[in-house]
Amino acid sequence: MAARHVELNFQPGYPDGQAFPFASWRAVVAGVLRQSAAAYDVYDEPAGDQRLRTAVQRHVGVSRRARAGVGEIIVTTGSTRAIDLVSRVMVGAGDIAAVADPG
């Protein structure tokens, strides 16, 4: 058997593009988009998708033993938006607030 040279990159963040099942991925994404295309023409709940908030509720319940109702969970577009929202609701004019690093 002839020896062959195989180059492997174990650096995090660099997946093997040849090993990823792109055809299967495209088929699944296309199927989901076809099924839910009608839902994209209406505004969703301001607090975030109900199914996502339910999944978050289960996750924090198991991983952090935190009890929260789905109605108490708000999904934002990122940590900056979440901190902005919390500060607008909970911090008054003249109050001093601090955020831990990492926050």
Secondary structure, 3 states (H helix, E strand, C coil): CCCCCCCCCCCCCCCCCCCCCHHHHHHHHHHHHHHHHHHHHCCCCCCCCHHHHHHHHHHHHHHCCCCCCHHHCCCCCCHHHHHHHHHHHHCCCCCCCCCCCCC
